[in-house]
C-alpha cells in the first residue's frame, strides 16, 4: 500500500503465511493440502506514516490443489485498514484486496 502525506509517500507491504502438506508417490511429489495461517503488516518492507497503525481483516482464504497436486494456490480476499491514531474523529482508510499465489511442487 502507498499513500502520500504532506508531500512524502509512505509505502509498505503485507505478508501472508500459508502451510502446505506434500507427499511423495512413486517418486513424484504432490501437494495434499494447503491452508492459510495468518496475514500481517511486514515491518521490514517499508514504514507506516507517523500516527498510523494498520490491521488486516481476512474475509476469505481458499486453498486449491491443481494438476493432481503438482500445483497449489491460495486465493485471499481481505480488507486492509489504515487507522489514524492521532485523530480519533478521522475516518479509517479501508482497501479491499484480492490476491492469488501459486506454488509448484519441486520434483
C-alpha positions as CSV (number, residue, x, y, z in Angstrom):
1,X,0.0,0.0,0.0
2,X,1.3,3.5,-0.8
3,X,-0.2,6.8,0.5
4,X,1.1,10.4,0.1
5,X,1.0,12.6,3.3
6,X,2.2,16.2,3.1
7,X,4.4,15.6,0.1
8,X,6.0,12.4,1.4
9,X,5.0,9.0,0.0
10,X,4.9,6.1,2.5
11,X,4.9,2.6,1.2
12,X,4.7,-0.8,3.0
13,X,3.7,-4.4,2.3
14,X,1.7,-7.1,3.9
15,X,2.7,-10.7,4.3
16,X,0.5,-13.8,4.1
17,X,1.6,-17.1,5.7
18,X,0.5,-20.4,4.3
19,X,1.2,-24.0,5.1
20,X,1.1,-27.0,2.8
21,X,1.4,-30.7,3.1
22,X,3.0,-32.8,0.4
23,X,3.7,-36.5,-0.1
24,X,5.9,-38.5,-2.5
25,X,4.1,-41.1,-4.5
26,X,6.1,-43.3,-6.9
27,X,9.0,-40.8,-6.8
28,X,6.7,-37.8,-7.6
29,X,5.9,-35.1,-5.0
30,X,2.4,-33.7,-4.9
31,X,0.6,-31.4,-2.5
32,X,-2.1,-33.0,-0.4
33,X,-3.4,-29.8,1.4
34,X,-2.8,-26.1,1.6
35,X,-4.1,-23.7,4.3
36,X,-3.9,-20.1,5.3
37,X,-2.2,-19.4,8.7
38,X,-2.2,-15.6,9.1
39,X,-1.6,-12.2,7.4
40,X,0.1,-9.1,8.9
41,X,1.9,-5.9,8.1
42,X,5.5,-6.6,7.1
43,X,7.6,-4.0,9.1
44,X,10.8,-4.9,7.2
45,X,9.1,-3.9,3.9
46,X,8.6,-0.2,4.3
47,X,7.2,2.0,7.0
48,X,3.8,3.3,8.1
49,X,3.3,7.1,8.3
50,X,3.6,8.7,11.8
51,X,0.4,8.3,13.9
52,X,-0.9,5.4,11.8
53,X,-1.5,1.7,12.5
54,X,-2.8,-1.0,10.3
55,X,-4.9,-4.1,10.5
56,X,-5.7,-7.0,8.2
57,X,-9.2,-8.4,8.1
58,X,-9.3,-11.7,6.2
59,X,-12.6,-12.2,4.6
60,X,-11.8,-15.5,2.8
61,X,-8.8,-17.7,2.3
62,X,-9.3,-20.6,-0.1
63,X,-6.6,-23.2,-0.8
64,X,-6.8,-25.1,-4.1
65,X,-4.9,-28.1,-5.4
66,X,-4.5,-28.4,-9.2
67,X,-3.0,-30.8,-11.7
68,X,-3.2,-33.8,-9.4
69,X,-1.5,-31.9,-6.6
70,X,1.5,-30.7,-8.6
71,X,0.3,-27.1,-8.1
72,X,-1.3,-25.4,-5.1
73,X,-2.8,-21.9,-5.0
74,X,-4.1,-19.7,-2.1
75,X,-6.7,-17.2,-3.0
76,X,-7.1,-14.4,-0.5
77,X,-9.8,-11.8,-0.1
78,X,-9.1,-9.2,2.7
79,X,-9.6,-5.7,3.9
80,X,-6.5,-3.6,4.8
81,X,-7.4,-0.9,7.3
82,X,-5.2,2.1,7.9
83,X,-6.0,3.7,11.3
84,X,-5.1,7.3,12.2
85,X,-4.2,7.0,15.9
86,X,-3.6,10.8,16.4
87,X,-7.0,11.8,15.1
88,X,-9.8,9.8,16.7
89,X,-12.5,11.5,14.6
90,X,-10.7,11.0,11.3
91,X,-12.2,8.1,9.2
92,X,-10.1,4.9,8.8
93,X,-9.0,4.1,5.2
94,X,-10.1,0.6,4.1
95,X,-8.9,-1.0,0.9
96,X,-10.3,-4.3,-0.3
97,X,-7.6,-6.6,-1.8
98,X,-7.8,-9.9,-3.6
99,X,-4.6,-11.9,-4.3
100,X,-3.7,-15.4,-5.6
101,X,-0.3,-17.0,-5.5
102,X,0.7,-20.4,-7.0
103,X,3.3,-22.9,-5.7
104,X,4.7,-25.8,-7.7
105,X,5.8,-29.0,-6.1
106,X,9.5,-29.4,-6.8
107,X,10.5,-32.7,-8.2
